[in-house]
Amino acid sequence: MRRNPRNSDCGARPGILIETWGEILAKYNLLNTLTLPGDLKKLGEEQQKLLCWEIRQKLIRTVSENGGHLASNLGTVELTVALHTVFDLPDDSIVWDVGHQCYTHKLLTGRADRFSTIRQEDGLSGFPRPSESKYDCFIAGHASTSISAACGLAKAKTLSGDPHHVIAVVGDGAFTGGMVYEGLNNAGRSSDRLIVVLNDNEMSISKSVGSFARYLAAKRASDGYLNLKDKVEGALVKIPVVGESVRDVVKQSKDMFRQAIYHSNLFEDLGFYYLGPVDGHDLPVLIKMLERAKEVDRPVLVHVNTVKGKGYPFAEQDPSKFHGVGQFNRSNGHTKTPGASFSSEFGRMLTGLAEKDDKIVAITAAMQDGTGLTPFAQKFGDKNRFFDVGIAEEHAVTFSCGLAAGGLRPVFAVYSTFLQRGFDQLIHDAAIEKQHIVLAVDRAGIVGDDGETHQGLYDAAFLSEIANCVVYSPATFRDLQYALERALYHTDGIAAVRYPRGGEPELSDPAFSAAEDYTHISSGGDTLLITYGRETSEVYKAVKLLEAQHKKADLLKLCKIHPLPEECVQIARKYRTILFVEEGVRSGGIGEHFLAALSAARYRGRMSIRAIENPCIRQMAVPAALKSCGLDAQSIAQTVAELYF
């Protein structure tokens, strides 16, 4: 059985506190004195354990200052050290699923001296990035993709005669996503040098859910198989003359032996040689297991049990809180109390509406906390009105459609970047039949430190291309309440309410206090700036900057961005010059729709769009990203002044 982590060695050395980092670094400093990853193979067992401990202190210190993904990285320290000990990177390749647990990998591959820059502008990415290092073989930001990528990389090695291995490290949470099984189904029938490491920590971001979680729980309960097998083989070898022969017979009967212990094994049925479960924090055993995996002549699955947050008690006790965390106090684990955000306000509003309407149900894809649905889950979870479907956005969309077909009002709360995965289902299962589902699209727009794999820059464009889809983009909490109620009760088909990460922007004008499909603020000028969502704040500031220069510009704020209110087109036609400003992709964006509508209305003035031309925006703070795209107030005002005055 797995040891209770509360009674186990949590990675800290007796008598040394986290706060004594300077003394620790001066005394040991293995990360900066070793030539990694090469020297890793030269270390003895105790030195490797000390290195693991030092890595944990580095992780805790850096993430406490920068923010980032802590719990998942603390849980994979020994596993990462074992992988780099057994395999020869970059000749061998590691594909990290999701990728946010790659911090130790970065420390071991020549990036320790830059690790303090992780998730900072012009610093290290918080995810694997091949352009950053030859040791990062494949980009990762979304879950459940690693086995498919590794399967392709392994086949490429086979076809080119390369004898090296490809290892996919995938968490149990990713096994709630269907793409994992597509990858397993195809990889298991190959003869390539592919190893899948199942990092089983019983978590995705929220607690892992569903039948597969129960399946793994049963496997964890039977983890005596390997110990028993090793003991039997060891005893047989000691028998004079016939010992090794008998042992070989037992090895040839391994399938029957394992069947007797486990009764069945999903992974072996799919064609994999199964090894595990094994303690993911027992470094010598891990190394032995991976060395055994290298010897197998077909795809292997190594089942590793880890503790998310290992080595930092606060993260062990609350791994969800320390999954993606901002700055925090290392000594007590206290994080800065967040103010009201669009996510938290959405959760509060939806819970209030659901108290009056028992047809409202909520769905999340392993993001209960992040999407603000915890209050809803606490109130309605035992009433079968809250559903966490795991990392399965495609299923979540179609499941929502089924709920709608059954007469309910489903609300699927999902990050913009992850909604991309359900695009086909939105068309086929929702739009064609006009199923009334509500999409609460969180993290719409620029997200900041997570970088290019998590930017929410496509949703407004692709949702506006789907038939029978209404899209709202609130700029304020009042707008959010209005949009959510309109989406639930005044639309048919798909209704999307998209909003940014973080809190309400500063909008002081009394005109913004009323929530409507649009707000028009006029000062009598002949130049009109049109925008929506969070960007309204920057455009409004730009209007004030122009006003200080005695240049008049009016503002049209859209809350309903698709279909465009006809009144807005008629308002815009009266202006000599128009600039549409959009925190989203230009191509296919709302700006292009608006200008097309103006052209259809025979508008003859000057019109242009300021939007995001290259949506692959790397990690940086949101204000810096807006400035880099020319979407900050100063850049907008300068553009208007140069072009129109």
N, C-alpha and C positions, 0 to 999 in steps of 0.2 A: 504493500500500500504506500501511497505517497506520504511522506512525512509532513506533519503539520508545520507550515513555515514559521509559525510563532515560536516553535521549539527548535528551529534549525539555525544553522549558521547563516546569518543574513548578509554576509559579505563584509562585515565590519570587523576590524581587529580589536581585541580586548584593550581597553585603556586608551583608545585613540578616538577622539570625537571628530565629527565632520568639520567643526569650526577650526580645528588645528591644521588647516590645509597647508599653510606655509611650511610647517614643520614636517608634514608628511612628504610634501614635494621635495624638500631638501634631503630627506633621509633616503627615499626610495627612487623616485623619478625614473622608473623603468621606461615609461612612454617616450621620454626624451633622450635616453641614453642608448636604447636599443635601436638597431636598424631593422625596422619592421616593414613587411611581415617576415622577412627571412630569418631573423634571429629567434623568432618564436619557436622554431623547431629545435633550437639548442637549449631551451630552458628546461630545467627539471620540474617535477610536479609542484613543489612548494613555490618555486619562482613564478610558475604560471598562475597559481592561486593568488599570489601577492599581486601580480599584474591585474588579475580580474578585480581584486579589491581596489587597486589604484584607479582602474577605469571607472568603477562605480563612483568614486569620489569626484572624478573629473566630470562625469555625466551630471551628478547632482549639482555641482557647483555651477557648471555652464548653463544648464537649463534653468536654474534658479535665477540667473542673471538675464538670460536671453528669452526665456520661454521656450516651449517646444514639446516634443513627445518624450516623456520621461519614463512612465511605467513600463511601456513596451520595450524600451531599450535596456532598462535594468534587468528585465527578465531574460534577455538573450545574450548576456555577457559571456558566460561560459560556452554557450553554443557557438558564438562567433569565434572565440578563441580556439575552440576545438576544430572548427571548419578550416581556419587558417593554418592550424598545425598539421592537419591531415592532407590538405589539398595544396596545390601549387598555383596560386593566382599570380598573374592573370591568365596563365595557360588553361587552368581549370576556371570555370565561371560560376559565380553565384548570382542568382536572380532573386531579389527580395520582393516578396509580395507586399503590396501597399508601399513599402520602402521606408516608412517612418521609424522602423526599428534598425536602421543601418548605421547608427551613430558609432557603435563600437567598431564596426567594419571600417568606418572612415578613420577612426583613431589608429587602427592597425595598418593602414595603407598610406602612410606618408602625409597625413593631414592633421596630425596632432598639434603641430605648431600653429595651425590656422583654425583650430577647433573653436576657439572663442568667437569666431565670426559666423558661426552657424546660424542660418536663417536671417542674417543681416544683409543689407544691401552691399553688393559686390563681395559677399563672403561665401561660405560654403552653403550649399543647398541642404535643406532638411531631408532630402530624398536622394536616392541614387541618381547620378547624372553622368552619362558617359563622356560628355564634353569636359567634365571636371577631373576625371581620373580614369586611367586605363583599367583600374580595378572595378569600376562600375560598368557592367556589361550591358545593362538594359535599364531604361527609365521605369519608374514605378511611382504611382500616386493613387491609383484606384485598386481596389481589392480584387482577388480571384483571378488575376491575369498571369501569375508567375509560371504556372505549370505549362500553359500554352506557349509562352515565350521560351521557356527552357526546353520544351519539346522541339521547337524549331531550331534552337541553338545546338542541341544535341544531334539532331539529324544533320545539320550542316557540318558538324565535326566528323560524323561518320562518313559522309559523302566525300569529305576532303582528306580522309585518312588520318585525322587528328585523334590520338588515343586518349585525350583528356576528358574529364567529366564535366557535366553541367549539374549544378545543384540548385533546386528551387526551394526556398525557405518560405513556407506558407503557414499562417496561423489558422487555428481551428475556426475562428470567426469567418474567415474567407470561404470556408466550406459550406456556408449557408448561401453562397452565390453559385448559380448554375454553371458558370464558365469553368469552374474547377473540375466539374465532372466531365465536361467536354474535353478538357485537357487530359484528365486521367484516362478516359476511354480510349483516346488516340495514343497516348504515350505508353500505356500498358502493353500494347500489342507490338511494340517496336523492340529492337535488340540494341538500342542506343545506350550509351553510358550516361544514364540519367538517374539522379537521386533526388527524391522529394523528401524534404524534412518537414514533417508536420509538427509545428510548434504549438503544442496543446496547453494553453493557459486558461482555458474555460472562459475566455473573453474575446469579443471583437472590440468594440468601443464600449457599448453596453454589454451586459452579460450575454453570452452565447445562448441562442434559443433553438428550439426545434428538435426534430428526431435525431439529427446527426449529433447534437450535443449529448443526447442520451446514449447514443451509440458509443461515443468516445468515453463517456463516464463508465460504461460497462467494460471497455478495454482497460481503463485505468485500474478498475477493480480487479483485473486479472493479470497484473503486471509481474506475476511470479514466473511467467513462462521462461524468460531468458535466463534468469538466475538458476531455475531448475535445469534448463538445458545445459548450461555451462558446468554445473556441478556433476551432471550425469556424464558428460564428455570427459571431464577431468578425472573422474573416478575410473572410467573405462580405460583411459590411456595408461593408467598405472598397473593394469593387469598384465603380467608378463606374456609375451609371445602373441596372444590373441587380442590384446586390448585395443590396438589401433584398428584392427579389422572390424571388431564389433562396433567401435565408434563410427566407422565409415558406414556400416549398415544402418545405424541409427540416423546418421545424417541423410542417407537416401530415403529414410522414412519420415523426413521432417514434416511433410505435408500432413500425413496421418497423425503425427505427434502433436502438431499445432492444432489440428482439427479437434483432437481430444481435449486440449486445454481450452480452446476458444469457442468451439462449436462451429463458428463460421468467421470469415474475414472478408469484408468488402473489398479491401485493397488487393488481396491475392486473387479474388474472383475477377478483378479487373486486369490481372496480369502482372502485378507487382510482387516482388519478394519483400515480405513484411518483416521489419525488425522493430521490436519494442513491446510495450512502452518502456522508456528509460528515463531516469532522473536527469533532467536538463541542467542541473546545477552540480552534478558529479562529474568533474572534468575528466578524470582518468577513464571512467566508464564511457563517457561520450566519445572520447578519442578512439577507444577500442571499438565502439559500435560503428563509427564512421569508417574506420579502417576495414572492418568486416564488410561494410556496404561497398567499398571500392573493389572488393574481390569478386562480387557477384556479376555474372555475365548477362544480366537483364535489368530492366528498371527496378529500382529499390525504393521502398517507402520506409523512412525511419521515423518512428513515433516518439516524440520527445515531450515530456511533461515539464513545464516551467511555471514559475510563480511570477505573475505580472507585478512589477514594482519591487522585485527582489533586492534586498539590501538597504532599502529606505522604508522604515516601518510605516510612515504616513502614506506612502504610495502603495504598500502592500494592503493596508487597511481600506484604502479607497482608491483602487486603480482607475476607476472612471474619472475621478477628479484630476488625477495626474496623468491621464492619457495625453491630452493636449492641454498644456497649462501655461499660464503667463508667469511673470516673475513671482517668486515666493520666498518666504523666510526659511532657510535651510534648517534652522535649529528647531522650529516648531511646526513647519509645514503649512503655515498660514499663507493664504493667497490674498491678493487684493480683492476686497468685496466689489464685485462688478455692479455698476449702476444698471438702470433699466435699459434693455436692448430691444431691438425689434423681435428677436427670438423669444425673450421672456414675455414681452407684451402680447405677442401672438398667442403663446400658451395660455396666458391669463384670460385673454379675450375669448379664445375658443372654449375654454373650460366654462366661462360664464354663459356663453351661448348654449353649450351642451346641457347645462343645468335646466334650461327652459325647453330644450328640444331633444327628446330621447332618440331621434333618428340620426343625430350626429355621431359619427364614429371617427377615430383617429388612427392613422397608420404611420409607422416609421420604419426605416430600414437600418436598424442598429444604431440610431442616433437620437434616442429619447432625450438625453440631456441637452445635446447640442442644438436640437430644434425647439427646445423650450416646452416639450410635452410632458415633463415630469409631473407637474401639477395635474394634468389631465389623467395621466396614468394612475396617480395616487387616488384620484376620486372615482375613476370609472374602470380601472383595471379589473376589479373583481366583478364588474357588471358586464364583462365581455364586450366592452366598447372601445378598448385600446388594443392595438395589435402591433407587436414588434416582429417583423417578418425576417429579421436578419439582413445580411448584406445582399439583398435581392430586389433591386429597384424594378427590374422588369416584372417580377412577380407582383410587387407592390402595386404597380399601375393596373395590371389586369385584375388582381384581387379587388382593387378599389372599384373597377368596372363591374365586377360581379356583385359587390355590395350594393352599388347603385342600381343595378338591374333588379335587385331584390327589394328596392324601395327605401334604402338608407341614404344618408348624406355623408359620404366618405370624404375625409380631408387627409391627404397624403402630404406630410411635411418632409421635405428633402432638400439637401443642398443643391444649388444650381449645377455644380460640376458633376454630381451623381445622377441628376435627372436626365442628363445626356444618355445614360445607359438604357432608359426606358422609351426612347424616341419611337421605335417601331410600334410598341404597345399603345402609345398615345394615338398614333394614326389608326392602327388596325382595330384595336379593342375599345377605344374611347370615341374617336372622332366620327367614324363611319356610322355608328349606331346612336350618336349624340348622347352617350352615357354622361350623366351629370356627376362629374367628380371635381373636387377642388384640390388644386396643387398649391401648397404653401411653400414657395420657392425661396429658401433661406440662402444667405451668402451670395446673393445676386450682385454682380459687379466685381470690382477688385477686392481681393481678400487679404492681401498683404504678405505676411511672412511665409506662408505655405508655398507661394510661388506658382509657376506656370501650370502645374497639374491640377490646381484647385481654384483657379480664377473662374468666376461665374459670369463670363462675358458673352456666351452664346444663347442663353435661354430666351431673351426677348426676340432675337432673330428667328430661332427655330420654332418657337411657340406661335409666332405671328404667321408662319407658313402653314399651320395646321388648320384644317377646316373646323368650324364650329368651336373655336377656341377664343375666349375672351381673356385679356391680360390686363391686370392692374399693377401699377408700380408706385406705391405710396411713398411720399417724401417725409411724412410725419406720422406719429402714433395715431393722431386723429384720422389721417388718411387711411391708415391700416385698418382701423375699426370699420370705417366706411367700406373699404374694398372687401373686407372679409364678409361683411353682411351682404353686400351686393353679390359676391361670388356664391354665397350659400343660397340666397333666396330670390335673386333677380336675374339669373342667367340659366341657360340650358347648355348642355354639352360640357366641354372642359372650361373651367374657370381657374385661372392662375393668378395668384397674388405674390408678387416677387418683391423682396426687400433685402437690404444690405446687412452685412455683419456689423455688429456694434450698435451704438445708440443713435438717438434722434439728432439730426444736424441742426445747426442754429439757423432759425428762420423767424426773425423778429417782426416782420410786417404783419399787421392785423389781418390782412387779406388771406393769409395762410391759415387762419383759425377755422375757416369754413371748409368742410370736406365735400368736394364735388368731383365730377369726372374731370374737370379742369379748372384752373384759376388763371385769370387774365389780369395782370397789373399794368396799367397804362399811365404814362406821364405825358402823352401827346407827341411822342417821337415817331419817326417813320422807319425805325429799325426795330425788329422783333427778334428776341432770343427765345427759342423753344427748347424745353428740356423735360426731364421727368426723374423721379426717384431721388436718391441722395445727391445727385449732381445739381439738383435745384439750389442747394446751398451755395455752391461755387458760382453758379450763374447769377444768382441774386447778388452776391458780393461783387461780381463783375459789373453788374448794372450800377451798383453804388460807386464803384471806382470810376466808371464813365461819368456818372453824375457829378462827381467831384471835379472832373475835367470839363464840365459844362457841356457834356454830350448826352443826349437823351436816347435811352434804349428801353423798350418795353419787354415784359416777360410773360410768356405763356407756359404755365406748368401743367403738364398732363398727369393725371392720375390713372385714367383709363387710356392705355396706350395702343390697344388693339381690340376691336376695330376702332379706328380713329373717330372721335366725335365729329360729325359733319360741321358743327358750329365752329370748331377750331380751325378747320380749313377756311371757312368763310371769314373768320377773324384775321387769319394770316394774309389773305388776299389783299387786304387794305394797306399792307406795308410795302414800302419800296424795296427794302432789303431784309433778308431773313437768314439767321444762322441757327441751325439745329445742333444742339450739343448733347452728346449721348455717351454714357459710361457703359459701352458695349461695343461689339464689333460693328464696323461701318457696313460691310457687305451684308445685305439682307436685313439690316437693322431698321429700327423704327424711323430713323431719319430718312432713309431711302423711301419708305412707305409714304411718309408725309410729303416729301417733295414730288413723288409720283402723283399723289392726290392733288397737289397744287397744279401740276402740269395738266392733269385731266380737267381741272377747273379753269384752264387757260390763263394761269398766272404768268405775268410778263416781267416781274421784277427780278432782282438778283437773289439767288438762294444758294447756300452752301451748307456743308455738314462738317462738324468737328466731332470725330468719334475715334475709336481705337483701330488703327490700321494693322498692327501686329499684336494679336491677343496673347502671344506667348511671353507674358510679362513675368520676369523672374522675381524672386523674393525681395521685398522691400516694404517699408511702411506705406500705408494707403496714401497719405498726403504726398509722399515722394513719388509714388506710382502715378498718381493723378497729374503731378507736375511733369513727369517724363512723357506723358501722353498729351500734354497741352490742355488738360482738363481742369487745371486750377484757375482760380479767379483772375490772377494776374495775367496768365497767358490768354484767357478768353477776352479780357478787356483789351489787351494789346492787339489781338487779332481783329476785334470789332473796330477799334480806332484806326487801324491801318487800312482795313478793307472798305469801311463804310463811311468814314468821315474825312 
